[in-house]
Amino acid sequence: MGGHAISTLFVDLFTRKFPFNEFIKQCAFMASVAAAPTLLVAIPIAVTVSVQVGAVVSQVGATSFIGAVNGLTIIQQGAPLVTSLMIAGAVGSAVCADLGSRTIREEIDAMKVMGVDPMRRLVAPRLAAAMLVSVLLCGFVIFVGFLMGYLFNTLMQDGVPGSYLATFSAFASSNDMIVALIKALIFGLLTAIIACDCGLNARGGPGGVANSVNAAVVTSALMLFATNIILTQIYNTLFPVELV
């Protein structure tokens, strides 16, 4: 189903048959259900990272590098992981519940009888919307996480603002941001595929929809964490850290 949906998405984009109205509607819906939870999770994650990093860095006497360590931790791992959890929990469950309810009401079968392809009308716009919203959420988490880490370090840990920013800019690169956004794009794609597949194969009435939503969330979370490990290892292999 994933391959069919992706091919349909690209074909519709090139042939100008892509349902942009449904795409915009899904983008607005996904952003509305994921933005607030993402903000509420990003703030404590950033503060926790700042506390733990500050404690470790202070023990080894490298407080001047806390900006680099804190910022890179948030960009490389914190933001993608928070995004994966929010995409799997908020967006994936909503998409699966929507398609699952349509399936048990036999709306999907009715669309097929009328000659309407569910992949083109329902799945492809959700794939594109999930990828876009996931990238935007990742950028949002990076901004909020870095800002909260900076404020917590300068206000609560007596850090030096100039040193925090200088060390971060010295060690961070554009590749870190690009890889984080690519991770978010892949996370959104995988979550949408899993959620749509579980929703379109829901059986057994409302109870079956609930089971499909649970399966979609759990499967998505496991898949995204495993994918994050693979992508991180590939990035570290292709772009090893250079000692300065």
Disulfide bonds with the S-S distance in Angstrom:
none
